[in-house]
Amino acid sequence: MKSVLGALLGVPGTILVAGGLGLMGVTVFSRIVRRGDREPIRWAHLALGLFMLVLGAALVDLEVIFVGAS
């Protein structure tokens, strides 16, 4: 039961952390490196990436607290 609960919290948490870091990285990269006449990604995506990162880190933290680091 502990492993199922750990997976239910840890897997989405890890996905959110990776997605948040990726979204923030792409947003900053698109602002620094301009290509042709394309508009860079909006700053709202940076906030969304930060929100995903914080939510994912909280889920992973909850997993460690409730299930334990395994």
N, C-alpha and C positions, 0 to 999 in steps of 0.2 A: 504494500500500500504506500509505503514511503517513497518508493521509486516512481510510482505513478504520479503522486503529488509533486515530486521533484521535477518530473518531466513536464507536467502541466504548467508549472511556474517557470522553469528554467529555459525551456525551448523558446517560448514566445519572448521571454526577456532577452535572450541572446539575439534573436531575430530583430527585435526593436533596437538594441544597442548597435548592431551592425548596420541596420537601415538608417538609423539616425546619424551615425558617423559618415556613412556614404553620402547621404543627402546634404549634410553640412559641407562635406568636402567638395562635392560637385558644385554647390552654390558658390563657395568661395573661389573655386577654380574658374568658374564661368565669369566671375567678376574680374579676376586678374588677367586671364587670357581671353581676349576678345577675338572672335573669329568672324571675319567678313562683316556683313550687315545684320547678323543675328543679335537679338536682344539677349542680355544675360538673364539667368534665372532670377526671379523676384526674391527679395529679402524675406518674404513670408515663408519661403521654403527653408531658410536657415532657422527660423523660429520653430517650424514643424520638425525639423531634424533634431533640434535641441530638446523639444518636448518628447520625441520618440526616445532619445538617448536617456533622458531622466526617467521616463516611465520604465524603460527596459532595465535600467540599473536598479530601480526600486523593486521590480519583480525578481531579479536575481538576488537582491539582498533579502527579500522575503523568503526565497527558497533556502538560502543559507541559514536564516534564522529558524525557520520552521522544520526543515528537513535535515539540515546539516550539510556541511561540505563533504561531498563524496567523490 
